[in-house]
Structures are given as C-alpha cells and as structure tokens.
C-alpha cells in the first residue's frame, strides 16, 4: 500500500470517530434535558362559569405525568382559542402545576335592530348568522355586519352603516344591538349604451330590468343600483340580440360609476353587435334507434333564409324533447350545433339527438322564497321528482320562473343524489316587489284630458294570484274596474278569474246620448299552443241609453232606456311578435265571437277578427307594418241591433276622420248610429329622423282605410254606404320621459260628403 492511500484512510477513520462522538454528546445532552424538564403533576382550569373544566381539558395536548413541552403548550393554546368559546386564554406554570386561565365569551340573550325603516326586522334577521343562546364572538359579529351591509347595497343603499352595540347583562350574557343608518337610496341617474348601431338607447332600456330613477317609481326597486340585477341585464341584452339575429353579439363591459355627489350611479353598457345572421341549412340527426330524423323535421321552428332567432332554436329543442319523450324516449339529449358562415352571414343549425345519461330527479329543493309559496314555484317546473333528468326542461323552467316577474334572480343547479343515477335540483330565488301603483295622465284630441289610477298586486298573499283595482276619469268616459285572476285554477294550467265594472261614456257629440254600463264577467283561459291562447268568458251587464237629447235621431230615441245582456264569448289570440310593445318583427291574429241570449233581453251574435304583421325594411331601423280588423253583428230576433253593440269607425281607428265620423248617419240630426259590419286597416312605415338616438323620436308615413255599414232601422233621413274610405298621413312619435307622445297629420282622400273629417290628431299620456 502506498503512503498516500494510508494517509487518506487514517483521515476517514478520524472523521467517523468524530461524528460518532458528537452524536453521543448530543444524545446525552438531549437525555439530560429531558430528565431535567419538569413533570406536570396537575392541570387546573380557572375562570370557567358555564363551561365544564373537562371540556377545557379535552383540548389540551398534555396530561398530568407528561413533561412540560413548549410546542404542545402552544398547540393547546391555539386549540382553545379556535373553539370560539373564550375571549381570552392564558397557560402558565406554577411549580409542577399547569394553570389554564380562561375568560368565557358571553352568551347572546337577544338580537335587535334599530334605525331600519326600509328593511324589516324579519329580512335582516334572516341574513345574520348569530342567534340568541349562541356564543358571542367578535369575528361572527363583524361577519354579520358585512352581511347586513351587503343586503343594503343590494337594495341600492351604498351609504348605509351598521354599528354593533353590546349591552352587558348578568350571568355573562349580552344583548346585541345593530344600530343602522340606512342612508339615502343610491339610484340610477342615467343608463347609457356605447356601440349600439341597430337599436336605439331607448329600445335597449326597455329590454333591461334596471330603470333610471324617477319620482314615480317609489313602489319598485328597479331604479336602485344592484350588481346582481346588472348581471341579469347583461343576460337580457344577450337574449334580445340573439333573438334579433345577432349571433356574434357580446357585452364588452357593464360599468356602474358613482356620481361626484355620491348619490347616484351612471351605468354604461359597452356592446359589440356584430352582423345580422340568417338561418342557413337546418337539419336533424339522430343516434336513437327508431327515431327517424325526417319525421322530426316538421317540428323545426325557423327555416332557411329567415332571420336567425335563438328563441326559435330553443323552441325547437323543447319541441323535439317533448315529442321524443311522448314516444317513450325518456333519456334524450338534444344539442343544436351551429356552424357560422361569416361571409354569407348564415348559420347552419344541426339538431343532434343522442341518448342522454340515465339520471333521475331525486329531489327538488327550493330556497329564498320568503313570501311566495313553494307550490307557486313548483307548478312552473316542466320536470318533476322521479322524472328523467333533462337539461332542456330545466332551461325552460328557469325561463318560466323568470317570466313570472316575482323574482329578481333565479338560480338552478343540480348536485349528485344518494345514488349514482340520482340528482338533486336546487332552486334559489330572490324575491322582488310585486305591488304596483299606476298613475296615468294624458290628453287626446278626440277624447280630451284623460287620467287613471290603479293598484295592482301580481302575487297576492304569495299565491301567484293577480288582483287589480282601477279608476279612470276622462272628459268623455269614467270607469271603475276590479279584476282577479287565479293563474292555476284547480291546480291545472287554467287562468280563471272575474271582472266587475262600472262605466259611463258621454257620446253626446257623436250620437246625442250617454251610455251607462254595470256588470261583471267570469273568464277562463289556457294555452292551446305555446303562442296560441283560448279564453272563454261569460258576461252579464246592464246597459242603458240615457240623457237623450230632444234633437236626437229617431233611432236614438227609439232605443232609450236600459237592457240586460247575458253572453258567452270565445277569444283566440295568436302572438308571434318579437315583443308586446312597439314590435319590430313577427305577426299576430285574434278571433272573438260573442253570443248573447242565455237570459237577459238581448239576442245577437257579434264576431270580430284582427291581424297584423311587422317586418324590418332596409336594415333594422325602418319598420314596415300592415294591420287590419273586421267585425259583424246581427240579432236572432226582429229587434234592431242595440246602438251600444254596433261598430263605430274613426279617430284612432281611422285617422283623417273624427271619432265615429264614418258609417251610417242620420242626416237630419247629424248623429252617428253605427253599423252592423266594418273593416279597417293600416299600412305604415316607421323610420328614425336622424336625431340623436337618446331622444327616441321616430317618424312615420301611413295610409288608413276602412268602412262601416249595414243598418236595420226603419226611419227616414238615414244614409248607409259601404264605399271604402281612406286617408294618407304622416306622424311623429316620441317616447318622452313623461310618456309616449304621438302627433298625426292625415288627409281623407276617399270619403263621402256626410263623413266627419279631422286633419290633426294628438295623443299624449303616461303611466307611472
């Protein structure tokens, strides 16, 4: 062996010996330290009044006989604090004893709210987590303060403050009082839109739920800032644009900025509309056995070449799901696959049908409905407990609940059930005000000043019932109406209700008499199809022709007095419009047939039909429409048709002519006596005037046409002519902050020499 190798081996041996001796030294030191650590012979708990000492000992990680260990003592201290039972904990050693000094947290005796006026105690109490007979902790109090501030902010009061006060009581109890300063309501000063080219700001404000603040909106909270409502508004805008064919639409941002005076918010939506698309190829594919796609294609709503509408796509999904379910396919998954052709602006839609997962609904949980009964929510479900789980039906349920108007927010989720093939559906709702006070005022060139007041509750006692009382006063008509509707009569999808009314109409200028009417009606309606509704109504009323002038027509004098009408009517209404007010696309139709003679003094059949179609022209800002109506009435006996059941034409129904200015007339007295038949129509084009969009002022050109004729009165000096009348005109409409205003100038181009014409008509009114 070489000398170098021997040296390296010697060094290695010395290193090993040194490490071994060091380890022995450390072990000896540790053993000595352990032997020198004091032994805990006793644990004493001091300061407990309500809590048993054994409960305290259960959280301590050392026991009598153990050596004193700092790490375990620290862990014991943390464990005792984490229980939330103590306001203070101290661990110290006195000789061989471990002393645990505690200060118990008090017990809450009572929780009270002071200063709250806008939100009731019940609403606030449901929000806090602390309860009487629960241990008081400052952390929980601060968390509840945050919850109360959040609920006030959701109510539009961002200046609210909550100060918790603690009142000490004997026996370590406290009263907790939340002193609240609600502050002023934080309203919406303005709602602006950036990037909208196809629809005006006014049109989009009608789409969203949030409203600009106004003095007359004191019974609604939609004019206060709510972040959740703002998120819902984004979704409403998306749905609206998708239904109008803008498949690339997106809301870039929705920003709420507090004004400098910190009293209101200004909300700004920035949108990207994108191009308008039409339906391309539409097809159905199926992976289900015995489900032929060609048999399902007639269920498709929306055909090639028509403007794309996401609502029609969803309607098709629902129709396919329902049809397949009725044929025994319980587990169906219908998914629309959309392929964009951006150059041609077409959307090819393929409805892919496959077998969905075999999952059943185990349970449906509903939460958040403080006032609305559970059954009111459950009856809107298109899926029930025990049914096969279906996402399409769940989407339809969410839409139905939103359409009720009872809730500001509807969230539907599903969680796994107790078995792999079971799921639990959770429905969380947030209720909103359903009471309405409506005050209307206006002026019409044909009817003079108008005014009405109505009180309405759309969710009476949380049962989903609708109750309305209205009072209308005008220069020519006064009326009182009371109506009640039960939307699910006998737990079926039947809307049943009643109406009661008292009406007085002054027709002295047109026909030299006034009409008084008192009565009521029972009605029941249901959906024949998603867009087709049928209503049956029984009416009983007393009508009278009063205040007949001495110079009145012999026809009017012959019918002076009262009569009783007992009638049954059937009303069919088809609604395919894209919106109820100011529609821009779609069509509607209605048929109303009334038969009188089931008691009473009158026997007649009165039928009336109306229809209309709306369509964009040259883009989306110019709207063309064609509407019309017609009617016919005749008696089953030899008596003349009552004046109050005849048709009068003119005014708003035929612009360019006075109210009742067209139709049979007594030339001697100039009284209109009404006709047994009539028809009327309007062709109109509405277009923007190039003014700033926020003004929402539009112009129109129109042509009205129609006629009223047919009498059975055996008196002289009567004229009756069925020749058509027509007018041409222009108009201006403004959706002003005080209500809609309409000015029309029309000239009668087809008329008879005894007709009453009118060039200018003005209508202004609002409803708060």
Secondary structure, DSSP 8 states (H G I E B T S, - for coil): --HHHHHHHHHHHHHHHHHHHHHHHHHHHHHHHHHHS-B--EEEEES-SSS-HHHHHTT-S--TTSB--HHHHHHHHHHHHHTS-EEEEEEEEETTEEEEEEEE--EEEEEEEES-SSS-HHHHHHH----TTSB--HHHHHHHHHHHHHHHHHTT-TT-EEEEEEEEETTTEEEEEEEEE-----EEEEEEEES-SSS-HHHHHHHSS-----TT-TT-STTB--HHHHHHHHHHHHHHHHHTT-TT-EEEEEEEEE-TTSSEEEEEEEEE-----EEEEEEEEE-STT--HHHHGGG--S-TTSB--HHHHHHHHHHHHHHHHHTT--SEEEEEEEEEETTTTEEEEEEEEEE----EEEEEEEES-SSS-HHHHHTT-SS-TTSB--HHHHHHHHHHHHHHSSEEEEEEEEEE-SSTTEEEEEEEEEE---EEEEEEEEEETTTEEEEEEEEEEEEETTTTEEEEEEEEEESSEEEEEEEEEETTGGGSS-EEEEEEEEEEEEEHHHHSEEEEEEEEEEEEEEEEETTEEEEEEEEEEEEEEE---TTS-HHHHHT-EEEEEEEEEEEEEEE--S-SSS--SEEEEEEEEEEEEEEES--EEEEEEEEEEEEEETTTTEEEEEEEEEEEEEESSSS---GGGSB-B-BTTBTTB-TT-BS-EETTTTEE--BSEEEEEEEEEEEE-SS-GGG-EEEEEEEEEEEEE------SSEE-----EEEEEEEEEEEETTEEEEEEEEEEEE--TT--B-SEEEEEEEE-
